Amino acid sequence: MKAIILAAGKGERIKEISKFTPKPMFLYKGKPIIQYNIELCKKYGITDIYVNTHHHSNQIQEYLGKGEKLDVKITYSFEEDLLGTSGALLNFKNFLQDAPFFVIYSDQICDFDLNELIKKYNDNNGIGVIAFHYREDIIHSGVAEFDSNMKIIRFIEKPKPDETDSHWVNAGIYYLNPAIFDFVPAGTSDFGKDIFPELLKKQQNLFGVCKNKEVKVFDTLEMYNKTISLES
C-alpha cells in the first residue's frame, strides 16, 4: 500500500513558531509530528510514502532522508507555489494509478485504525472513505452528515453557527480510489473546500468512518500550548 503525507503548509495560524520550523517538524514527546504519521503508516504495512514539501522543505528532508531509519521508502515533491491539500496529489499521479491509497495530514497526530477505512471501502462501491472524529468545537473544521450506511450526504467546511448538528470532524485521513484524479483540477485545490463538495454534487459515493478518537492538533498557539502541556 501507498500513502501521501501532506507536509507543505506554512502554518499561518501559528506563525509564531512555524516561521522557523514547519508544523510537521514540531516536536511532541521528543519526536516530530510527521514521524508519528509515518509510524502509523508502517504499523499498517504502508511503506511506500510520498511527501509534498514547500515551507522549510530542507528541515523535513534532512530529518527523514529517504526513509531508511524508519524502514520505509520516501519520495518527495517540492511545490514552488502551494497546490493545496488535493492539488498536492498531482505531482505523484504517476505513482498512484494502480490501487487505492491513503492521504494523511502530517501536522496532527491520531492513532486511527486504518484497516477500518480499508474495510469500509471494500464493503461499498465508492470513490473513497474519510476518517472522522468527534469534536465539540467545529467552527474551524470540516464536518459531515451521513445516511444510515455512513455514506456522506453533506460536507461543510468551517460551518457557520447552527449550519449543522453534526460534530463529526474531518480527521485528515483519507483512503481514495485512483479515480479521484479525474476530479482534481490542475493547479491549486483543497479537499474540504473544493473536491469533497464537488464529488457529492456529482453523486460520487463517499463514505465515513466515525470514531471518538483524540486528534492532537497544533493549529494555533493556544492549541499547541494546550497539547504540549499534556505531554508532562
VEXSE-970772 format. One record per residue (C-alpha): residue in one letter; y, x, z. Coordinates in steps of 0.25 Angstrom, whole numbers, padded with zeros to 4 digits, always signed. Example, Ala and Ser with C-alpha at 12.3 -4.5 7.8 and 13.67 -1.06 7.14 Angstrom:
2
A-0018+0049+0031
S-0004+0055+0029
END
This chain:
232
M+0000+0000+0000
K+0014+0004-0002
A+0028+0001+0005
I+0042+0003+0002
I+0050+0007+0015
L+0065+0003+0013
A+0074+0015+0019
A+0086+0015+0010
G+0096+0007+0018
K+0109+0012+0024
G+0108+0005+0037
E+0123+0000+0036
R+0122-0009+0049
I+0118+0003+0057
K+0126+0014+0050
E+0130+0020+0064
I+0116+0026+0063
S+0112+0025+0049
K+0124+0033+0043
F+0116+0045+0048
T+0101+0040+0048
P+0095+0030+0039
K+0089+0018+0046
P+0075+0021+0042
M+0076+0034+0050
F+0082+0028+0063
L+0072+0033+0074
Y+0064+0023+0082
K+0055+0029+0093
G+0057+0042+0086
K+0053+0038+0072
P+0062+0034+0060
I+0061+0019+0057
I+0055+0021+0043
Q+0043+0029+0049
Y+0039+0016+0057
N+0039+0009+0043
I+0031+0020+0037
E+0021+0020+0048
L+0020+0005+0047
C+0016+0006+0032
K+0006+0017+0035
K-0001+0008+0046
Y-0004-0002+0035
G-0009+0008+0025
I+0004+0009+0017
T+0006+0024+0013
D+0014+0023+0000
I+0028+0021+0005
Y+0041+0020-0003
V+0054+0023+0004
N+0068+0020-0002
T+0080+0028+0003
H+0095+0029+0002
H+0103+0031+0015
H+0099+0045+0021
S+0087+0046+0012
N+0085+0060+0015
Q+0082+0057+0030
I+0071+0047+0026
Q+0064+0056+0016
E+0065+0069+0025
Y+0059+0062+0036
L+0048+0054+0029
G+0045+0064+0018
K+0034+0059+0008
G+0027+0052+0020
E+0018+0064+0023
K+0020+0064+0038
L+0018+0048+0039
D+0006+0049+0030
V+0012+0041+0019
K+0018+0043+0005
I+0033+0040+0004
T+0040+0039-0009
Y+0055+0037-0009
S+0067+0032-0017
F+0081+0035-0015
E+0091+0024-0018
E+0105+0029-0023
D+0110+0015-0020
L+0103+0006-0011
L+0094-0004-0018
G+0091-0014-0006
T+0078-0017+0000
S+0072-0023-0012
G+0079-0015-0023
A+0073-0002-0016
L+0059-0007-0021
L+0063-0004-0036
N+0062+0011-0034
F+0048+0010-0030
K+0043-0001-0040
N+0034+0009-0048
F+0026+0012-0035
L+0025-0003-0031
Q+0019-0011-0042
D+0004-0011-0039
A+0003-0018-0025
P+0011-0025-0014
F+0020-0016-0006
F+0028-0016+0007
V+0043-0015+0009
I+0047-0011+0023
Y+0061-0009+0028
S+0062+0005+0035
D+0073+0002+0044
Q+0065-0006+0054
I+0052-0006+0062
C+0041-0017+0062
D+0026-0016+0064
F+0023-0028+0055
D+0009-0029+0051
L+0009-0026+0036
N-0004-0032+0034
E+0001-0046+0037
L+0011-0045+0025
I-0001-0040+0016
K-0010-0051+0021
K+0001-0062+0018
Y+0004-0056+0005
N-0011-0056+0001
D-0013-0070+0006
N-0002-0076-0002
N+0004-0076-0016
G+0018-0069-0014
I+0027-0058-0018
G+0028-0053-0004
V+0028-0054+0011
I+0039-0051+0021
A+0037-0048+0036
F+0046-0056+0045
H+0049-0054+0060
Y+0055-0064+0070
R+0070-0061+0074
E+0080-0070+0081
D+0092-0064+0075
I+0090-0066+0060
I+0105-0064+0054
H+0103-0050+0049
S+0089-0052+0043
G+0081-0059+0032
V+0074-0071+0037
A+0063-0080+0030
E+0058-0094+0031
F+0043-0097+0027
D+0033-0108+0024
S+0020-0111+0031
N+0013-0099+0024
M+0025-0089+0027
K+0030-0090+0013
I+0045-0087+0013
I+0053-0099+0009
R+0067-0093+0012
F+0072-0079+0015
I+0086-0078+0021
E+0093-0064+0022
K+0102-0063+0034
P+0102-0078+0037
K+0115-0086+0042
P+0114-0093+0055
D+0106-0106+0054
E+0101-0102+0040
T+0087-0101+0044
D+0078-0104+0056
S+0069-0092+0053
H+0069-0080+0062
W+0059-0072+0053
V+0066-0060+0049
N+0062-0050+0037
A+0055-0038+0044
G+0057-0029+0032
I+0043-0028+0028
Y+0038-0034+0014
Y+0025-0034+0007
L+0028-0036-0008
N+0021-0038-0021
P+0026-0029-0032
A+0031-0041-0040
I+0043-0040-0030
F+0049-0030-0040
D+0051-0042-0050
F+0061-0047-0040
V+0068-0035-0036
P+0080-0033-0046
A+0086-0019-0050
G+0096-0013-0040
T+0099-0018-0026
S+0092-0029-0020
D+0087-0034-0006
F+0074-0041-0002
G+0081-0050+0008
K+0093-0054+0000
D+0088-0053-0014
I+0073-0052-0016
F+0067-0062-0006
P+0076-0073-0009
E+0074-0071-0024
L+0059-0071-0022
L+0059-0085-0015
K+0069-0090-0025
K+0059-0087-0036
Q+0047-0093-0028
Q+0040-0080-0025
N+0031-0081-0013
L+0036-0072-0002
F+0029-0073+0012
G+0032-0068+0026
V+0024-0063+0038
C+0031-0066+0051
K+0029-0059+0064
N+0036-0058+0077
K+0037-0043+0075
E+0048-0034+0080
V+0056-0027+0069
K+0064-0015+0074
V+0077-0015+0067
F+0089-0005+0066
D+0099-0013+0058
T+0111-0012+0067
L+0115-0002+0078
E+0113-0013+0088
M+0099-0015+0083
Y+0096+0000+0082
N+0100+0002+0097
K+0092-0010+0101
T+0079-0005+0094
I+0081+0009+0099
S+0084+0005+0113
L+0070-0002+0113
E+0064+0012+0110
S+0064+0016+0124
END
